[in-house]
Amino acid sequence: MYVDSHCHLTFEGLADRIGDVRAAMAEAQVDRALVICTTLEEFPRVHALATAYDNFWCSAGVHPDNEDVREQSLEDLLELAAKPRVVAIGETGLDYYRLNGRSIDDMAWQRERFRVHIRASRATDKPLVIHTRSASADTLAILREEGGASGVFHCFTETAEVARAALDLGFYISFSGIVTFRNAEDLRDVARFVPQDRLLIETDSPYLAPVPFRGQTNQPAYVTHVGAAVAALRGVTPEALARATSANFERLFEVEAA
């Protein structure tokens, strides 16, 4: 019934218990998941999960916050995107949250990395998985400059104005367990107004477990709690929300219906 549109199953806390993760998914009626890549070094493990299980798919990319890793070229991304069950480019974007004494000008390497991912998305016609933190103005500006991209702003935490700008560019908006947090009322307002046909839900496992599991290791099965929270905000049933977000996942990532 549900789809977790963004999870990190190769990360500590989940990688060594995939059988348990999948059993919990089945019990919770979470039918499918998109396993996200954050480095080129990680890609073989991410891709192995997508090829081992017929309800997993994966992305190819280098997270904006990862330093001291192999830098991708456009050719690298095109090669990985051509592999079976790779349905997205990313996780990519900009993250100025941890500058560690640097200026925004010093983050030019992040902006160039982002541009390479956008170009790979255009060349392959595969959607971008966008991460943006404390960098929404530059994220949107670069997307406009590069042009022609589509995808999803994942784990959305920005303002309604940023959401509108992303929607105007043709992007989807995905909500995580943060929408259940006590201090997230502004984000809940955003979750109320995003059009139904541009809405996704995710866990961002193993991070950001929703209430009532906050502080614990997150897992794809918990996307049901994100879905229930968003459904309540929008005045629809969890089942209707699950149907809508699953259909959106299928359309954006060109995945066949379950």
GIKARA-V344675 format. One record per backbone hydrogen bond with DSSP energy under -0.5 kcal/mol. NH is the residue of the N-H (numbers start at 1). CO is the residue of the C=O. Records with the same first field share a line. If there is no record, write none. Layout:
NH = CO  CO
//
This chain:
2 = 29
4 = 32
5 = 3  201
7 = 34
8 = 205
9 = 7
11 = 8
14 = 11
15 = 11
17 = 14
18 = 15
21 = 17
22 = 18
23 = 19
24 = 20
25 = 21
26 = 22
27 = 23
28 = 24
29 = 25  26
30 = 25
31 = 2  29
32 = 2
33 = 55
34 = 4
35 = 33  57
36 = 7  34
37 = 90
43 = 39
44 = 40
45 = 42
46 = 42
47 = 43
48 = 44
49 = 45
50 = 46
51 = 47
52 = 48
53 = 49
56 = 53
57 = 33
58 = 85
59 = 35
60 = 88
63 = 38
66 = 63
67 = 65
77 = 73
78 = 74
79 = 75
80 = 76
81 = 77
82 = 78
83 = 80
86 = 83
87 = 58  85
88 = 58
89 = 127
90 = 60
91 = 129
92 = 129
94 = 131
96 = 133
99 = 97
102 = 99
107 = 104
108 = 105
109 = 106
110 = 107
111 = 107
112 = 108
113 = 109
114 = 110
115 = 111
116 = 112
117 = 113
118 = 114
119 = 115
120 = 116
121 = 117
122 = 118
123 = 119
124 = 120
125 = 121
126 = 121
127 = 87
128 = 150
129 = 89
130 = 128  152
131 = 92
133 = 94
139 = 135
140 = 136
141 = 137
142 = 138
143 = 139
144 = 140
145 = 141
146 = 142
147 = 143
152 = 128
153 = 172
154 = 130  152
156 = 174
163 = 159
164 = 160
165 = 161
166 = 162
167 = 163
168 = 164
169 = 165
170 = 167
171 = 166
172 = 151
173 = 198
174 = 153
175 = 200
179 = 176
180 = 177
181 = 178
184 = 181
188 = 184
189 = 185
190 = 186
191 = 187
192 = 188
193 = 189  190
194 = 190
198 = 195
199 = 196
200 = 173
202 = 175
203 = 6
204 = 6
205 = 6
207 = 204
209 = 216
213 = 210
216 = 213
218 = 206
222 = 219
223 = 220
224 = 221
225 = 222
226 = 222
227 = 223
228 = 224
229 = 225
230 = 226
231 = 227
232 = 228
233 = 229
234 = 230
235 = 231  232
236 = 231
241 = 237
242 = 238
243 = 239
244 = 240
245 = 241
246 = 242
247 = 243
248 = 244
249 = 245
250 = 246
251 = 247
252 = 248
253 = 249
254 = 250
255 = 250
//
